[in-house]
Amino acid sequence: MSDPYTQPYPGQPQPNQNPIPPAAPFASAPAAAAAPSQPKKKGPKVLTIIGVILIVLGTVVGVIGTVMTVNAFTKVAEMPIISAGDSRTLQLEANTEYGILMAPYGSANATVYDPDGDPVTVRSYTGAASVEYDDSQLAGVFTTNEAGPYELSLMSSNSMTNFMVIANPVGTIMNIGLGIVLISVGCFIGFVGVVCLIIGLIWRSRAKKAVVTTQV
């Protein structure tokens, strides 16, 4: 005996009827567009700072070299020029080494007397083979014991020879050379600093314009 037909209740799915499909997931909101990259500002700033530092450093080095050169030239300029065969009385300081420069070269003979009239030993400079300045050669050196007037009598095999007496001759001549070198180095450092500063400022200006362009 067959089972009687059963009528489904309302809402009951019929046999072989497809189930309700699942609801589609909510669509996610579109991702926000990435902000445009900003040009880097660190490079121009660093280059500008380096330029300023080099300019200051070059100025300091140049000033030191200028002071050294001027002081050395002043010492030389203060001393009179003595012609060969002449005698001259000079006011010299105590316990100071003086050098006798001669130009043009020749066979020199120098006689020096201290304030008491006693002879002072004039010796050859043995610190180097030769010391020269402005076509003048260091012919001899002597050291004072006391301050006062010293009489110098200078002779040369060349009648055209001129003499000059300067204090601390080696140090003075070296200061002139070192001062000129420092001036040259200072100018070079300052020039490099100016170039770095100009490039840094131009780079920084272009970076700012690029920022304005990307924001428009």
PyMOL commands that set and color helices and strands:
alter all, ss='L'
color gray80, all
select helices_A, chain A and resi 42-78+169-215
alter helices_A, ss='H'
color red, helices_A
select strands_A, chain A and resi 81-83+87-92+97-103+108-113+119-120+132-133+136-143+148-156+162-167
alter strands_A, ss='S'
color yellow, strands_A
deselect
rebuild
show_as cartoon
